[in-house]
Every structure is written in structure tokens, then in C-alpha cells.
């Protein structure tokens, strides 16, 4: 008796979404002088589809985990740099206010300008690691923002690149309009660059499609950061050069770029990723070399209308005494407390400085009738600013508490509300902004 077995898979041709897969098994049988062949055919379409979806999901989960690790690292570094910049910018501002020599003032302006550029870079890094610092969220229609972006880009990119926009979305999203504008701008500019890399005549098409979708649990399971529900789906697709598999896993990394030196910072897609995460959405990318790239963004639809505060904010100018009182300054960075102390004295305030939060609390307990406002850093050894605020709120519900920080994640944002903190200022803190914050809470 002699038997042989052959097994292989076949693809039944058709459109991509209609392809069928099957496993074919040949079994040859030879016994005495008779030969027989058995053929088994098994439909593998569903199994292949599930394997493909699992492969996509695993890839996205690995990418999400990598981005989370990068975000943690970047957030910590950005916090340290913001502390350094607070001292540099603050003392530069103080020196400029005290100086009467124009050459010195000009030199200080150079220092201040360089610090502002560093501040902008750190802001981009913090957007990437989605620290939730945007305070200007309101319900908006992405359609309106997309139309504005297309009108702007049509006047700036080569006219040979055509835009086709379809906006059927009716849902609103709770987001910062500036962030959404930046998100769409970054993705469209990236698409335009891909076309320019492909065609020497810069001829190509960018398709933008906005629609409302309801993702089922099965559909949402393909994305690591969202669950089933209603979303505004934004699709931006180009017919450019496409992205290789090696590159596609790195395109959201900060400062990663395939462009020539001087033609890109590598922050556009990293910032876009951070914006999407900051708004509780998700982003996916599909690409074929020589055919183009497709980005899909999902932003949750909201029906909540957020009221914009009409409260007038009092802005204090240098040299203006906007109030009297005693401010308790708590920060483990001596440079910051020296800066804030000197700045606030210029606005007419008395200050008490403490670089150790536990000692600051003890001082507050024995002198709380003399303290009109507390300004504390967030990240400090043994006792952070939120924990300090909670301890103070157990004995005092009235005294204003202002928190200064260079980095704030979503969990801490929730803790801040529970701790009864009145306002958050993001480092580097400008002296005028610090005084204005006190004015808002100390009569």
C-alpha cells in the first residue's frame, strides 16, 4: 500500500473584498494495481479573514504600546526642560525690566526669543504625549474646519495637486478647534509631500471624506484606543509614493522623517497622533507602494454643549500693584521660588517661600490666617502638589490654590478637580501670567 498527501491553499480571484480562500488536500492511494485520488476542499475564507484582522490588531497594539512608552519618556523630559525654561525666561524678563541699556535689552531679547522657540518645541512634544493641556475644548463640526483647511492649502500648495472633499458628517466632537485644524493640516500637507515625491510635475489627488459611523464591538476591536460607539470618521487619502512596511511602524515617532535634511522636523505626524489621543480617538494608516496612503481618524461624537466662560480676566501689567496679600510659594526648585518671589514682590505681594512641601504644610497650619493664596509645584519629592492641596482642603476650603506644572496626564487632571485646586498654570510660567492668576482669585 502506497499513499501520498499534498496540501496547499488557493485564492479564488475577485475584488479584494470578494476574494475567497480554500485549502485543497490531495490524497493519492495505490493498492495492488488500482490507483485512486481523493480530493478534499475546505473553505478557508473566514479563517483567513480572522487571521488578517488579528495580524492588523497585533500590529496596532504593539505600535500603541511603543507610543505609550515614548510618551512617558517624552513627558518626563519635557517637564524637566520646562522647569529649566521657567528660570531662563523669568530671569530674562526681570533683567529686561530692570535694564536701561539698549544693548543689554537687545541681548536679553535674543535669549528670550531662543527660549520661546524651545518652548514651542516642548509644546509639540507634550502634544505628542497627549498630556491633555488643551483648555479650550468646545463642540465643533469637523466639516467646517476641513473646508477651511482645504481653502488655505489650495492657495499654498501647487495647483496641480487637486483636492476632493466630501463632507456628510453631521455629528459634533468635543475638541479644541486649533488642534483639529492642526491635525487636518498636518495630514493634508503630508499627503501633498507624498505626491510631490512621486510625480516630478506634482500632479495628484488628495481625497478627504468625513462621515458619521457607528462602530460595532467587532469593528472597534481592531483599534486599541476606542470602543463601540458613534464617531466622526475622517479619511485623508493620496495617490503618492506610498510607505514601506519598515517606515510605517515609525511614522508617528517624534522627529522621525524620511525627508531630506532641512525639509522636515519629523513632528507633524507625531503631533497629529497626540491630538487624536488627547481627544479620545484613534488613527490608522494603510499604504501601498506606488499607489498611495490612506489615513483614517475616528473622533467620538458628543452631544454635550460646553459653555464658554464669559468671565472677564484681569490682566496685570508689570509695575502695576494689582493687590496686596501674602503668597505661600512651594516648589523644590530653588530657581523657581527665587524667580516667583522677586516677580510677585514687583506686583506688590508679600511672599513666604518653602522648598519642602511637608514643611510648607506645617507652616501653613500655624500661619493660615496670614496666607491669601498658595502657589505650588506639582512634581515634588515625598509630597506632590495635588497631595498637598488635598491636605490643605481638609482644614481650609477657601484659600485659593494655584498649581504650576510642566506635564499633566489625564489621571492627574481628574485628581486636580478632586483636590479643590482653583487653577493650573503650565510651565514655563510668565511673571505677568502668574500675577494675573493671583488677581483672578485674590480680591
Secondary structure by P-SEA (a helix, b strand, c coil): cbbbbbbbccccccccccbbbbbbbbbbbbcccbbbbbbbbbbaaaaaaaaaaaaaaaaaaaaaaaaaaaaaaaaaaaaaaaaaaaaaaaaaaaaaaacccaaaaaaaaaaaaaaaaaaaaaaaaaaaaccccccccccccaaaaaaaaaaaaaacccccbbbbbbccccccccccaaaaaaaaaaaaaaaaaaaaaccccccbbbbbbbbbbbbccccccccccccccccbbbbbbbccccccaaaaaccccccccccccccccccaaaaaaaaaaaacbbbbbbbbcccbbbbbbbbbbbcbbbbccccbbbbbcccccccbbbbbbbcccaaaaaaaaaaaaaacccccccccaaaaaaaaaaccccccbbbbbcccccccaaaaaaaaaacccccbbbbbbccccaaaaaaaaaacccccccccccaaaaaaaaaaccc
